[in-house]
C-alpha cells in the first residue's frame, strides 16, 4: 500500500539524515585540512 511506501521512505530519509549529521559532526570535530584555511 501507499502507507507502507511512505513509511519506508521516511525511515530511509531519517537514516540518511542521521548519517549526514554524524559525518558533519566528525568533520567539524577534527581539525580542518582544507587548503587556504
C-alpha positions in Angstrom: 0.0 0.0 0.0 1.0 3.6 -0.3 1.3 3.9 3.5 4.0 1.2 3.6 6.0 3.0 0.9 5.7 6.3 2.8 6.9 4.7 6.0 9.9 3.0 4.3 10.8 6.3 2.5 10.5 8.1 5.9 12.8 5.6 7.5 15.3 5.9 4.7 15.3 9.7 4.9 15.8 9.5 8.7 18.8 7.2 8.3 20.3 9.3 5.5 19.9 12.5 7.6 21.4 10.8 10.7 24.4 9.6 8.6 24.9 13.1 7.2 24.7 14.7 10.6 27.3 12.3 12.0 29.6 13.0 9.1 29.2 16.7 9.7 29.9 16.3 13.4 33.0 14.2 12.7 34.2 16.7 10.1 33.8 19.6 12.5 35.4 17.7 15.4 38.7 17.0 13.6 40.9 20.0 12.6 40.3 21.2 9.0 42.9 20.1 6.4 41.5 22.2 3.5 43.9 24.4 1.6 43.7 28.2 2.2 42.4 27.9 5.8 
